[in-house]
Amino acid sequence: MTVVPAVQQAAQDYLDHLAVERGLSRNTVSSYRRDVGRFTAWCQQRGITGLDDVTESDLADFVVSLSAGEGEHPPLSAGSTARAVVAIRGLFRFARDEGLTADDASRDWKPPAIPQRLPKAIGYSDVVALLESAGMPDPPIGLRDAALVEILYGVGARISEACGLDIDDVDLDGRAVLLRGKGSRERRLPLGEKAAEAIDAYLIRGRPGLVARATPALFLNTRGSRLSRQSAWAVLQGAADRARLTGVSPHTLRHSFATHLLEGGADVRVVQELLGHASVTTTQIYTKVTVDSLREVYAASHPRARD
């Protein structure tokens, strides 16, 4: 038996381990299969005789080949390259634990750093223009759209959370709304005055003109069914077009909600609860946005900030 098929067999054993023993999803295993297959093909092309013969230098060269592209393989993004590194490290750990290799050359191999993309937020004046333009169509659509956009920005709701709202999830007297987020986690959030007014107007003068049959859904389409995420996206795009704003998405409003709270002095852990993040680490990316804003103000205002 040649060495390369043995390397491929180790890779196949690893993939079987992921699927059967660890129970990873088909899509996850498929991603691992793609990354591991690229590595075994790379070994074969270079005549590497086995996992024991792979050095740290070889692994560094492999990362270069991923980032630069090679043969029929296009260059990978930093995120995809990092995912491939994780997959190959898993292969080496598995091979070591199974006694297929005496050493683990990937032990100190770190995935490449992924540039942190800061969330996009728009200024409050743009938010106001967006909210005003949402209600421009005639009732009942205009009232529905205004209430929807108020919810997206007013409580930082995800678009799926907003579309999933039922009438009973909104407590106008107590000024609160119940959102169901990722992992079926629920959070009860305060409802601002403007959002409450918009929802009240929609319930009284808008929704009755859309409802066609009994349904608990808060936001309805023109057929009387629950508004879909795609339709809600179109609502926001229409409002953005009328307000002459570009690059606005439901997540833009969510990011703006968080950023404006932090800029107003809210504690990051409070914002975490409002956004429904499981970890405060996820929320802390927004603090970078506010620090950048502070830096701009400092640079423009402080006499010792510039020459």
Number of C-alpha atoms within 10 A of each C-alpha: 5 8 14 19 14 15 21 19 12 22 23 16 16 24 23 14 15 19 16 11 10 10 12 14 11 11 9 12 18 14 15 23 18 12 20 25 16 17 22 20 14 15 21 17 10 9 11 17 16 20 24 16 13 16 14 15 10 15 18 13 12 18 20 15 18 23 16 13 13 12 7 6 11 12 16 17 13 16 14 17 23 18 17 24 24 18 21 22 22 19 23 23 19 21 22 16 13 13 10 17 18 12 18 21 20 20 12 9 15 12 16 14 10 12 8 7 7 12 16 17 22 17 10 12 9 15 23 13 16 26 22 16 22 28 21 16 15 9 16 20 22 18 24 28 28 26 27 28 28 28 26 23 22 21 23 25 27 23 22 17 18 25 22 20 20 17 14 12 17 21 14 17 7 10 14 17 22 19 24 19 18 13 7 8 11 13 15 15 19 16 21 16 12 13 22 24 15 20 27 16 17 25 19 12 15 23 23 13 16 19 19 14 9 8 13 15 18 24 28 25 17 14 11 18 18 20 19 17 17 11 14 22 14 13 19 24 20 18 24 22 15 15 18 12 15 9 10 19 17 21 18 18 28 23 22 23 24 27 24 17 16 19 16 10 8 13 11 19 15 14 21 18 16 18 22 23 16 13 11 15 12 11 19 14 16 23 16 13 20 18 13 11 13 13 13 11 11 14 13 11 11 9 9 8 10 9 4
